[in-house]
């Protein structure tokens, strides 16, 4: 396993549950949340060289959030 992958896993994977919970809350669908998180993790890995440290959780959640949740009316 290369160093980049090891560093990404150490920084991003601890926040996978938080990413799923946010995606689930935004989409209200487990299947959509799975897709959102998968896409966010892939985009985060591709952009990981640009991550300069700091709050990895905030960085990861920001990648998964904008425009990623399907537009659905709010249903309490």
SEPAMAR-937636 format. One record per residue (C-alpha): residue in one letter; x, y, z. Coordinates in pm, 1 decimal, padded with zeros to 6 digits. Each point is the difference from the previous one (the first is absolute). Layout:
SEPAMAR-937636
> residu,X,Y,Z
> a,X,Y,Z
...
end
This chain:
SEPAMAR-937636
> residu,X,Y,Z
> x,00000.0,00000.0,00000.0
> x,00144.6,00337.8,-00091.6
> x,00057.0,00284.9,00243.8
> x,-00272.4,00221.1,-00150.8
> x,-00264.5,-00265.8,00049.3
> x,00118.6,-00068.3,00354.7
> x,-00018.2,00370.4,00087.8
> x,-00344.4,00034.9,-00160.6
> x,-00135.9,-00297.7,00190.0
> x,00140.4,00131.8,00326.7
> x,-00155.4,00345.1,-00056.5
> x,-00330.8,-00077.0,-00173.7
> x,-00122.7,-00342.2,00109.2
> x,-00057.4,00095.4,00365.4
> x,-00262.7,00245.7,-00130.8
> x,-00183.4,-00241.4,-00228.5
> x,-00291.4,-00040.1,00242.5
> x,-00039.2,00377.3,00032.2
> x,00001.3,00033.6,-00378.2
> x,-00267.4,-00268.9,-00030.9
> x,-00212.6,00156.5,00274.1
> x,00010.2,00339.9,-00170.7
> x,-00078.5,-00151.6,-00340.5
> x,-00284.4,-00202.0,00150.3
> x,-00142.7,00308.5,00167.4
> x,00024.7,00206.5,-00318.1
> x,-00134.9,-00264.3,-00236.1
> x,-00242.0,-00182.4,00232.0
> x,00088.3,-00316.0,-00189.3
> x,00250.1,-00269.7,00100.1
> x,00070.2,-00089.0,-00362.7
> x,00057.6,00362.8,-00098.6
> x,00218.8,00049.9,00308.1
> x,00215.0,-00296.1,-00104.7
> x,00046.5,00153.1,-00345.5
> x,00075.2,00345.9,00139.4
> x,00262.8,-00133.4,00240.5
> x,00160.0,-00221.5,-00263.0
> x,00027.0,00295.3,-00237.3
> x,00130.4,00228.8,00276.2
> x,00267.4,-00247.6,00108.4
> x,00116.9,-00048.1,-00357.0
> x,00014.5,00376.1,-00058.5
> x,00177.2,00047.6,00334.5
> x,00261.8,-00260.9,-00090.3
> x,00060.4,00162.3,-00337.4
> x,00035.6,00342.2,00166.1
> x,00200.6,-00123.7,00298.4
> x,00327.0,00145.2,-00125.4
> x,-00160.0,00342.8,00041.7
> x,-00096.4,-00065.4,00364.0
> x,00237.1,00208.0,00211.9
> x,-00088.7,-00137.8,00340.4
> x,-00246.0,00140.8,00245.3
> x,-00344.2,-00140.2,00062.7
> x,-00033.8,-00303.4,-00225.0
> x,-00359.2,-00057.2,00108.8
> x,-00110.7,00348.4,-00107.6
> x,00191.3,-00037.2,-00326.6
> x,-00159.8,-00336.6,-00076.7
> x,-00352.4,00111.1,00091.0
> x,00036.9,00311.4,-00215.6
> x,00094.1,-00217.0,-00297.5
> x,-00307.0,-00217.5,00048.7
> x,-00250.0,00274.2,00057.0
> x,-00029.5,00259.7,-00277.9
> x,-00252.4,-00099.9,-00260.0
> x,00028.3,-00366.1,00088.1
> x,-00332.9,-00065.1,00165.2
> x,-00296.4,-00054.2,-00230.3
> x,-00257.1,00276.8,00017.4
> x,-00288.8,-00128.0,00207.0
> x,-00264.1,00175.6,00202.1
> x,00050.3,-00004.4,00374.1
> x,-00204.9,-00269.3,00168.9
> x,00022.1,-00006.3,00380.9
end
